[in-house]
């Protein structure tokens, strides 16, 4: 069993009531759950509306989902950068030689930039909701 109690606005937890008393001076748990239930909640407990709540809050879950999506966007942007290398070199080389770049290279770069622009916009929106990345 896991014994949970509120102390100084936080939740303390112990697997022994005796340890809870000795370490935190608390002789009665506010809540008790099985080890499995506590582990299923990622060993997270918070106080919500004055009560002990197991697991991540809605805000924590949203922030985690945002961090995951931001990481995916960053990987997609890196991949776009890699795909743009060859056509960008071709366009730059043509311009340096005073030649007209191939339309296919310009179109490829325009498409990649449009894709990247949408991803950057999504990333900014996700970061605006309290997730730095």
C-alpha positions as CSV (number, residue, x, y, z in Angstrom):
1,X,0.0,0.0,0.0
2,X,1.0,3.6,-0.5
3,X,-0.1,6.1,2.1
4,X,-0.6,9.7,1.0
5,X,-1.1,12.8,3.1
6,X,-1.2,16.6,2.6
7,X,1.7,18.5,4.2
8,X,2.5,22.2,3.7
9,X,0.4,22.3,0.5
10,X,2.1,19.3,-1.0
11,X,1.5,15.5,-1.0
12,X,3.9,13.2,0.8
13,X,3.7,9.5,0.2
14,X,5.1,6.5,2.0
15,X,4.7,2.7,1.9
16,X,4.6,2.6,5.7
17,X,2.4,4.5,8.1
18,X,5.3,4.2,10.6
19,X,7.7,5.9,8.1
20,X,5.1,8.6,7.4
21,X,5.0,9.4,11.2
22,X,8.7,9.2,11.7
23,X,9.7,11.2,8.6
24,X,6.8,13.7,8.3
25,X,5.1,13.7,11.7
26,X,1.8,12.5,10.2
27,X,0.0,9.6,11.9
28,X,-3.0,9.3,9.6
29,X,-3.0,9.1,5.8
30,X,-5.5,11.2,3.9
31,X,-5.6,8.5,1.2
32,X,-4.3,5.1,0.6
33,X,-3.9,3.2,-2.7
34,X,-2.3,0.1,-3.9
35,X,1.2,0.1,-5.2
36,X,-0.1,-0.8,-8.6
37,X,-2.6,2.1,-8.6
38,X,0.2,4.6,-7.6
39,X,2.5,3.3,-10.2
40,X,-0.2,3.5,-12.9
41,X,-0.5,7.2,-12.0
42,X,3.3,7.5,-12.7
43,X,3.8,8.0,-8.9
44,X,2.4,11.5,-9.2
45,X,0.0,13.0,-6.7
46,X,-1.2,16.6,-6.5
47,X,-3.7,18.5,-4.5
48,X,-6.6,19.6,-6.6
49,X,-9.5,21.6,-5.0
50,X,-8.2,20.6,-1.6
51,X,-8.2,16.8,-2.3
52,X,-5.4,14.5,-3.3
53,X,-5.5,13.7,-7.0
54,X,-3.5,10.8,-8.5
55,X,-1.8,11.3,-11.8
56,X,-1.1,14.2,-14.1
57,X,-3.5,17.2,-14.2
58,X,-5.2,18.2,-17.4
59,X,-2.7,21.0,-17.8
60,X,0.3,18.6,-17.3
61,X,-1.1,16.2,-19.9
62,X,-1.6,19.0,-22.4
63,X,1.9,20.4,-21.7
64,X,3.3,16.9,-22.3
65,X,1.4,16.5,-25.5
66,X,2.6,19.9,-26.7
67,X,6.2,18.9,-25.9
68,X,5.9,15.7,-27.9
69,X,4.3,17.5,-30.9
70,X,7.0,20.2,-30.7
71,X,9.7,17.5,-30.9
72,X,7.9,16.0,-33.9
73,X,7.8,19.4,-35.6
74,X,11.5,20.0,-34.9
75,X,12.3,16.6,-36.5
76,X,10.1,17.5,-39.5
77,X,11.7,20.9,-39.9
78,X,15.2,19.2,-39.8
79,X,14.0,16.8,-42.5
80,X,12.8,19.7,-44.7
81,X,16.1,21.4,-44.3
82,X,17.9,18.3,-45.5
83,X,15.5,17.9,-48.5
84,X,16.1,21.6,-49.4
85,X,19.9,21.3,-49.6
86,X,20.2,20.1,-53.2
87,X,17.7,22.5,-54.8
88,X,19.1,25.4,-52.8
89,X,22.6,24.7,-53.9
90,X,21.4,24.4,-57.5
91,X,19.6,27.8,-57.4
92,X,22.5,29.5,-55.6
93,X,25.0,28.1,-58.2
94,X,22.9,29.2,-61.1
95,X,22.5,32.7,-59.7
96,X,26.2,32.9,-58.9
97,X,26.9,32.1,-62.6
98,X,24.4,34.6,-63.8
99,X,22.1,31.9,-65.1
100,X,18.4,31.4,-64.5
101,X,17.7,28.7,-61.9
102,X,15.7,25.6,-63.0
103,X,12.0,26.2,-62.3
104,X,11.8,22.7,-60.8
105,X,14.3,23.7,-58.1
106,X,12.5,26.9,-57.4
107,X,9.2,25.1,-57.1
108,X,10.7,22.5,-54.8
109,X,12.1,25.2,-52.5
110,X,8.8,27.1,-52.6
111,X,6.9,23.9,-51.6
112,X,9.3,23.1,-48.8
113,X,9.2,26.6,-47.4
114,X,5.4,26.6,-47.4
115,X,5.4,23.3,-45.5
116,X,8.0,24.6,-43.1
117,X,6.1,27.8,-42.6
118,X,3.0,25.9,-41.5
119,X,5.0,23.8,-39.1
120,X,6.7,26.9,-37.6
121,X,3.3,28.5,-37.1
122,X,2.0,25.3,-35.4
123,X,5.1,25.2,-33.2
124,X,4.7,28.9,-32.2
125,X,1.0,28.2,-31.2
126,X,2.0,25.2,-29.1
127,X,4.8,27.1,-27.4
128,X,2.4,30.0,-26.7
129,X,0.5,27.6,-24.4
130,X,3.2,27.5,-21.8
131,X,5.6,25.0,-23.4
132,X,9.0,26.3,-24.3
133,X,11.0,24.4,-26.7
